[in-house]
Amino acid sequence: MGQPPTVTVAVCTRNRPQLLRELVASLYASGGRSPSWVQTVVVDQSTNDASYEVLRNCPLWRDEGRLYIRMNAKGLSRARNEAVKSALGEVVVFVDDDVRVPPRFAEEIAAHFDAHPELAAMFAPVEVDLEVWQAHQDGTIPSFTPAQECVVDRPDPSAPTGIGANFAMRRSIAEAFPFDEFLGAGSTFHSWEEIDVTQRLSAAGHAYGVFLYPAVIHTGIRTGRNVRRWVAATECGRGAAVAKQARLGLRSYSDVWLRHPVRVLSRSLVNMAHTGRPRGLGRIAHYYGGALRSLRYAVDRERGTFSRRRRLGMPRPLRALRRER
């Protein structure tokens, strides 16, 4: 392998200082303190100084190549785009503030991009923290375990993708294909931002990869109502992204308009046969609800994102529903 590219590890956080403490400790232990080619950028959208105090007192922050950015605005995609603006690395690695990274984490990410010059982006595994899950077995921890490695070099709606807790892009690609600031936690549609940007760059002819390592450990447990909210947010974001892609003319991905609801319906019927309840059927309502809500917003065709420049009128079906209420 040749000289690995410079890596920027981007961490976006909001009001989770204890989880952030665990993450930066794992970054320090992974070897991030020694290579001069690793930069760490933390974008903090917290409403207090607790996260900053965690960083100020951790060993990682005493080394060079660390950057702290405070943002008053909310939104995960907005924070990630801000991290890209300040990144010095050829590769930007995005990790959530509720994960822990393994040894040689940045080095192994860099090795994938070095071995595959055609890669624009990549996903790697996100594993469940078993201790956290065993303490809340009624909860859910989002995870991603790829069946095999692959490089996707053409638009393919059925190709595997991962989750943004362990996602990397070449900086030049991240600048050309920014995260949609209407998608992602803390924004209008609370999910699907990493899938959306991957599908947009793939439709433009760029390749992305799915690899078996390095895996991060996810501690972000959802329990009770938070599970239902997470499912609803995921489907809402998916619907909004698919509707936007249809408006952009990305047929390779917008043609799945009906495929996903049909798959959800079939699973619900199986659940009904086994339990007497069509569990999961509400996903379809959230999916189409997100798609309809997205029609209120203009689309920036040059950037491939929803636009803040103007808002469209509420779709007629939604106006009628509001009048009835």
C-alpha positions as CSV (number, residue, x, y, z in Angstrom):
1,M,0.0,0.0,0.0
2,G,1.2,3.5,-0.8
3,Q,1.2,6.5,1.5
4,P,-2.3,6.7,2.9
5,P,-4.3,9.9,2.3
6,T,-4.6,12.4,5.1
7,V,-7.8,11.7,7.1
8,T,-10.1,14.1,9.0
9,V,-12.3,12.5,11.6
10,A,-15.5,14.6,11.9
11,V,-17.6,14.3,15.0
12,C,-20.9,16.1,15.3
13,T,-22.4,16.3,18.8
14,R,-25.3,17.9,20.7
15,N,-25.9,17.7,24.5
16,R,-24.3,14.2,25.0
17,P,-21.1,14.9,26.9
18,Q,-20.8,11.5,28.6
19,L,-21.1,9.7,25.2
20,L,-18.7,12.2,23.6
21,R,-16.2,11.5,26.4
22,E,-16.2,7.7,25.5
23,L,-15.8,8.5,21.8
24,V,-12.8,10.8,22.2
25,A,-11.2,8.4,24.6
26,S,-11.5,5.6,22.0
27,L,-10.1,7.9,19.3
28,Y,-7.1,8.6,21.5
29,A,-6.6,4.9,22.2
30,S,-7.0,4.1,18.5
31,G,-3.7,5.8,17.7
32,G,-5.1,9.2,16.6
33,R,-2.6,10.9,18.8
34,S,0.4,9.7,16.9
35,P,0.0,10.1,13.1
36,S,0.5,13.6,11.8
37,W,-1.9,12.8,9.0
38,V,-5.0,12.5,11.2
39,Q,-7.1,15.6,12.0
40,T,-10.0,15.6,14.4
41,V,-12.9,18.1,13.9
42,V,-15.7,18.4,16.5
43,V,-18.8,20.4,15.6
44,D,-20.7,21.1,18.8
45,Q,-24.4,22.2,18.6
46,S,-25.0,21.8,22.3
47,T,-27.0,24.3,24.3
48,N,-24.4,24.4,27.1
49,D,-20.6,24.1,27.7
50,A,-20.6,20.5,29.0
51,S,-19.3,19.0,25.7
52,Y,-16.6,21.6,25.4
53,E,-15.4,20.9,28.9
54,V,-15.2,17.2,28.1
55,L,-12.9,18.0,25.1
56,R,-10.8,20.6,26.9
57,N,-9.9,18.1,29.6
58,C,-9.3,15.0,27.5
59,P,-5.8,13.9,26.4
60,L,-6.8,13.8,22.7
61,W,-7.3,17.6,22.7
62,R,-3.8,18.3,23.9
63,D,-2.3,17.2,20.6
64,E,-2.0,19.1,17.4
65,G,-4.5,18.7,14.6
66,R,-7.6,19.2,16.7
67,L,-10.4,21.7,15.8
68,Y,-13.5,22.7,17.8
69,I,-16.4,24.4,16.1
70,R,-19.4,25.8,18.0
71,M,-22.6,26.1,16.1
72,N,-25.8,27.6,17.4
73,A,-27.9,26.2,14.5
74,K,-29.3,22.7,14.8
75,G,-29.1,19.8,12.2
76,L,-26.7,16.9,11.7
77,S,-26.3,17.5,8.0
78,R,-25.6,21.2,8.6
79,A,-22.9,20.2,11.1
80,R,-21.3,17.7,8.8
81,N,-21.2,20.2,6.0
82,E,-19.5,22.7,8.4
83,A,-16.9,20.0,9.3
84,V,-16.1,19.5,5.6
85,K,-15.4,23.2,5.2
86,S,-12.8,23.0,7.8
87,A,-11.4,19.6,6.9
88,L,-7.7,19.3,5.8
89,G,-7.8,15.6,5.0
90,E,-8.2,14.1,1.6
91,V,-10.7,11.7,3.3
92,V,-13.4,12.8,5.8
93,V,-14.6,10.1,8.2
94,F,-18.0,10.8,9.9
95,V,-18.6,9.1,13.2
96,D,-21.5,9.7,15.6
97,D,-21.0,10.9,19.1
98,D,-22.5,7.7,20.5
99,V,-19.9,5.2,19.1
100,R,-16.5,3.9,20.1
101,V,-13.8,3.3,17.4
102,P,-11.4,0.4,17.3
103,P,-7.6,0.5,17.2
104,R,-6.0,1.8,13.9
105,F,-9.5,3.1,12.9
106,A,-8.3,6.1,10.7
107,E,-5.5,4.0,9.2
108,E,-7.9,1.3,8.1
109,I,-10.3,3.7,6.5
110,A,-7.4,5.4,4.7
111,A,-6.3,2.0,3.4
112,H,-9.6,1.3,1.7
113,F,-9.4,4.6,-0.2
114,D,-5.8,4.0,-1.0
115,A,-6.5,0.5,-2.4
116,H,-9.6,1.7,-4.4
117,P,-8.7,5.0,-6.1
118,E,-12.2,5.0,-7.7
119,L,-14.0,5.2,-4.4
120,A,-15.9,8.4,-3.7
121,A,-17.4,7.2,-0.4
122,M,-17.7,4.1,1.8
123,F,-19.6,2.5,4.6
124,A,-18.2,0.2,7.3
125,P,-19.9,-1.9,10.0
126,V,-21.7,-0.5,13.0
127,E,-22.0,-3.1,15.8
128,V,-24.3,-3.2,18.8
129,D,-22.8,-2.6,22.3
130,L,-24.0,-5.8,23.9
131,E,-23.8,-4.5,27.4
132,V,-26.0,-1.6,26.7
133,W,-28.5,-3.8,24.8
134,Q,-28.6,-6.4,27.5
135,A,-29.5,-3.7,30.0
136,H,-32.4,-2.6,27.8
137,Q,-33.5,-5.7,25.8
138,D,-36.8,-4.0,24.9
139,G,-34.8,-1.3,23.0
140,T,-33.1,-1.0,19.6
141,I,-29.6,0.0,18.7
142,P,-29.2,0.9,15.0
143,S,-26.6,-1.3,13.4
144,F,-25.1,-2.3,10.1
145,T,-23.5,-5.7,9.3
146,P,-22.6,-6.2,5.7
147,A,-22.8,-9.7,4.3
148,Q,-19.7,-9.1,2.0
149,E,-17.5,-6.4,0.7
150,C,-18.5,-4.7,-2.6
151,V,-17.8,-1.7,-4.7
152,V,-20.9,-0.2,-6.3
153,D,-19.9,1.4,-9.6
154,R,-23.3,2.2,-11.1
155,P,-26.6,3.4,-9.8
156,D,-28.4,0.5,-8.2
157,P,-31.3,0.9,-5.8
158,S,-30.9,-2.7,-4.6
159,A,-27.2,-2.2,-3.7
160,P,-26.3,-2.3,0.0
161,T,-25.7,0.9,1.9
162,G,-24.8,1.4,5.6
163,I,-25.6,4.1,8.2
164,G,-23.9,7.4,8.9
165,A,-22.4,6.4,12.2
166,N,-19.5,5.0,10.2
167,F,-19.3,6.7,6.8
168,A,-16.5,8.3,4.9
169,M,-16.1,10.4,1.8
170,R,-13.3,12.0,-0.2
171,R,-13.2,15.6,0.7
172,S,-13.5,16.7,-2.9
173,I,-16.7,14.6,-3.3
174,A,-18.1,15.9,0.0
175,E,-17.6,19.5,-1.2
176,A,-19.3,18.7,-4.5
177,F,-22.1,16.6,-3.0
178,P,-23.0,18.3,0.3
179,F,-25.4,16.7,2.8
180,D,-29.0,17.9,2.3
181,E,-29.6,20.1,5.3
182,F,-33.4,19.3,5.2
183,L,-32.5,15.6,5.9
184,G,-30.9,14.2,9.1
185,A,-31.3,14.5,12.8
186,G,-32.5,17.9,14.0
187,S,-33.8,19.0,10.6
188,T,-37.1,19.0,8.7
189,F,-36.9,15.3,7.9
190,H,-34.9,13.5,10.6
191,S,-33.0,10.8,8.7
192,W,-31.8,9.4,5.4
193,E,-29.1,12.1,4.8
194,E,-26.2,9.6,4.2
195,I,-28.2,7.4,1.9
196,D,-29.4,10.4,-0.1
197,V,-25.9,11.8,-0.6
198,T,-24.6,8.3,-1.6
199,Q,-27.4,7.9,-4.2
200,R,-26.8,11.3,-5.6
201,L,-23.1,10.8,-6.1
202,S,-23.7,7.3,-7.5
203,A,-26.2,8.7,-10.0
204,A,-23.5,11.2,-11.1
205,G,-21.2,8.3,-11.9
206,H,-19.1,7.9,-8.8
207,A,-18.4,4.6,-7.0
208,Y,-18.9,3.8,-3.3
209,G,-17.8,0.8,-1.3
210,V,-19.2,-1.3,1.6
211,F,-16.4,-3.0,3.6
212,L,-16.2,-5.5,6.5
213,Y,-13.9,-3.3,8.7
214,P,-13.2,-1.2,10.7
215,A,-16.3,-1.6,12.8
216,V,-17.4,0.9,15.4
217,I,-19.4,0.0,18.5
218,H,-22.8,1.8,18.7
219,T,-24.2,2.6,22.2
220,G,-27.2,4.7,21.0
221,I,-30.1,2.7,22.5
222,R,-33.7,3.6,21.6
223,T,-36.4,2.4,24.0
224,G,-40.2,2.8,24.3
225,R,-41.7,5.6,22.3
226,N,-38.2,6.5,21.0
227,V,-38.2,3.3,19.0
228,R,-41.5,4.3,17.3
229,R,-40.2,7.9,16.7
230,W,-37.0,6.5,15.2
231,V,-38.9,4.2,12.8
232,A,-41.2,7.1,11.8
233,A,-38.3,9.5,11.2
234,T,-36.5,6.9,9.1
235,E,-39.5,6.3,6.9
236,C,-40.4,10.0,6.7
237,G,-36.8,10.8,5.6
238,R,-36.8,8.0,3.1
239,G,-40.0,9.3,1.5
240,A,-38.8,12.8,1.3
241,A,-35.5,11.7,-0.3
242,V,-37.2,9.5,-2.9
243,A,-39.7,12.2,-3.8
244,K,-36.8,14.7,-4.2
245,Q,-34.9,12.3,-6.4
246,A,-38.0,11.9,-8.6
247,R,-38.1,15.7,-9.0
248,L,-34.4,15.7,-9.8
249,G,-35.0,13.0,-12.5
250,L,-32.8,10.4,-10.8
251,R,-34.8,7.5,-12.2
252,S,-32.5,4.8,-10.9
253,Y,-33.6,5.7,-7.4
254,S,-36.9,7.4,-7.7
255,D,-38.4,4.3,-9.5
256,V,-38.5,2.6,-6.0
257,W,-41.5,4.8,-5.2
258,L,-43.8,1.8,-4.9
259,R,-41.3,-1.0,-4.3
260,H,-40.5,-0.1,-0.7
261,P,-44.2,0.2,0.5
262,V,-45.0,-3.2,-1.2
263,R,-42.1,-4.8,0.7
264,V,-43.4,-3.2,4.0
265,L,-46.9,-4.4,3.2
266,S,-45.8,-8.0,2.6
267,R,-43.9,-8.0,5.9
268,S,-46.9,-6.7,7.7
269,L,-49.1,-9.5,6.3
270,V,-46.5,-12.1,7.5
271,N,-46.6,-10.5,10.9
272,M,-50.4,-10.6,10.9
273,A,-50.3,-14.3,10.0
274,H,-48.0,-15.0,12.9
275,T,-49.3,-12.6,15.6
276,G,-52.7,-11.5,14.4
277,R,-51.5,-7.9,14.1
278,P,-50.2,-6.2,10.9
279,R,-47.1,-4.8,12.7
280,G,-45.1,-2.3,10.6
281,L,-48.0,-1.1,8.4
282,G,-47.6,2.4,9.8
283,R,-44.3,2.7,8.0
284,I,-46.2,3.2,4.8
285,A,-48.1,6.2,6.1
286,H,-44.9,7.8,7.4
287,Y,-43.1,7.1,4.1
288,Y,-45.8,8.8,2.0
289,G,-46.3,11.5,4.6
290,G,-42.6,12.5,4.2
291,A,-42.9,12.4,0.4
292,L,-46.0,14.7,0.5
293,R,-44.4,17.1,3.0
294,S,-41.3,17.4,0.9
295,L,-43.4,18.9,-2.0
296,R,-43.6,22.1,0.1
297,Y,-40.0,22.8,-0.6
298,A,-38.2,23.8,-3.7
299,V,-35.3,21.7,-5.0
300,D,-31.8,23.1,-5.9
301,R,-31.1,21.1,-9.1
302,E,-27.5,22.1,-9.2
303,R,-26.7,20.9,-5.7
304,G,-29.3,18.1,-5.6
305,T,-30.7,19.3,-2.3
306,F,-33.8,20.9,-1.0
307,S,-33.6,24.7,-1.2
308,R,-34.1,27.3,1.6
309,R,-34.6,30.0,-1.0
310,R,-38.3,29.6,-1.2
311,R,-41.1,27.3,0.0
312,L,-43.8,26.0,-2.3
313,G,-47.4,25.9,-1.2
314,M,-48.7,23.0,0.8
315,P,-49.9,20.1,-1.5
316,R,-53.7,20.2,-2.0
317,P,-54.3,16.8,-0.2
318,L,-52.6,18.2,3.0
319,R,-54.5,21.5,2.8
320,A,-57.8,19.5,2.6
321,L,-56.8,17.4,5.6
322,R,-56.0,20.5,7.6
323,R,-59.3,22.1,6.7
324,E,-61.2,19.0,7.8
325,R,-59.4,19.0,11.2
